[in-house]
């Protein structure tokens, strides 16, 4: 059940960026599971990647190649090519080389991306057999089809788009993402692709993506698991007739930054809304921290607590579980007598204990909603952080218990 997530919005084409989709039948015959993306020559490309030590073979290759001239991005679903050692690296390299040969570019100009089951050999021949069809399908208006093509356990495709006008020129930012489980990104999300036709120097683009990811993809969690395959890419094709952005300042950069941040936030929150088995979309806001890190520590302690997540699923206002999570977050010298906790606008705990005005009926009414806010006031400083998460349902267990069957 996707919480508040409807059909894809309008996804504006980005000049200089094309997408093609084909079927390799990796996990299921006939399923569109290979996506090829082509960047205009001279595009700048930035990436953020998983910090999981068991990072997948395609991540290893993509990290090495992203600073060079990039022309193609090759994505397959149904197989993660993770935990596959040297054979996995060879398989990822071979698929890139095959695409490069067909497209007439150097193999180093192709970045691979995979998502799916960990530990299984990549079905190279199946992927190779679908490459020409994907190349033949390349078009600037294929964003929606590509959003479907990169899905795994997602129930709905995820995408967002923004446009702004600078000095009479329209600039476009469009992005898609996939992910519904194994979500506690430590850089980006399961897979995300964002493109703009602005011209941006690579270093500026990399910093922009890192900042955007930290405020969006790095603030979502479904189950606390960081994938082996997390990647998010930002491509600037330079096709808009505007000067190159060479530093993080000025009106053009500010407008681009806002558009990129908005697209990242929308597709990141869409992942949470489509979390495996999710019935609630939960915003955890922590205010009054002495540092941003302690706000994050408290927020994640609440967002990751199985006891809180199951209470959310049951619509049970068991507020004591929230206090317990805050208390074990590891904040040094935490004065619980200064802490207030709210469910949406209902104060459930004040100065470290049950609020005198609180009633169980108030809490139950909030918990019955599909979208819930948990706000924690630490009373220690001026820092704040916000995290988005889900409840934990029977369906989440079922999906992951049966994932390989």
Buried (B, 14 or more C-beta within 10 A) or exposed (E): BBBEBEEBEEBBBBBBBBBBBBBBBBBEEEBBBBBBBBBBEEBBBBBBBBEBEBBBBBBBBBBEBBEEBBBBBBBBBBBBBBBBEEEBBEBBBBBBBBBBEBBEBBBBBBBBBBBBBBBBEBBBEBBBBBBBBBBEBBBBEBBBBBBBBBBBBBBBBBBBBBEBEBEEEEBBBBBBBBBBBBBBBBBBBBBBBBBBBBBBBBEBBBEBBBBBBBBBBBBBBBBBBBBBBBBBBBBBBBBBEBEEBEEBEEEBBEBBBEBBBBBBBBBBBBBBBBBBBBBBBBBBBBBBBBEEEBBBBBBBBBBBBEBBBBBBBEBBBBBEBBBBBBBEBEBEEBEBEEBBBBBBEBBBBBEBEBBEEBEEEBBEBBBEEBEBBBBBBBBBBEBBBBBBBBBBBEBBEEBBEEBEE
